[in-house]
Amino acid sequence: MKKGALVVYLAMILAACSPPISETAKWELRQPVNCKTAHEDLRILEQEKARTEEQILNGVTAITPAGAATGILMGTEGEKIEVATGEYNDKLEAKINEIKRTCGIR
């Protein structure tokens, strides 16, 4: 029983250490729409959206003591809250829609 609890605890710590928002996605969200790279940009944003949805389904580590402490130390607590509230997913969806609309992609 103790080994199981240890494994769960270690998994929570590892999840808390990983940044909730990838640097690639941050970069993609800041870039103006470029129809030459639209399909690749959409692929990256869709992957990030799926990863974010998985994080939400697995539970937000910001609400666990280990996750909160790690988030504060690493400066990612704001990002974790943005993911947990769905705000980040809304930003991804808005950028995906902007690219599709601007470049005429359905």
Stockholm file with secondary structure:
# STOCKHOLM 1.0

chainA/1-106         MKKGALVVYLAMILAACSPPISETAKWELRQPVNCKTAHEDLRILEQEKARTEEQILNGVTAITPAGAATGILMGTEGEKIEVATGEYNDKLEAKINEIKRTCGIR
#=GR chainA/1-106 SS CHHHHHHHHHHHHHHHHSCSSCHHHHHHHHSCCCTTSHHHHHHHHHHHHHHHHHHHHTCCGGGSHHHHHHHHHHTCHHHHHHHHHTHHHHHHHHHHHHHHHHHTCC
#=GC SS_cons         CHHHHHHHHHHHHHHHHSCSSCHHHHHHHHSCCCTTSHHHHHHHHHHHHHHHHHHHHTCCGGGSHHHHHHHHHHTCHHHHHHHHHTHHHHHHHHHHHHHHHHHTCC
//
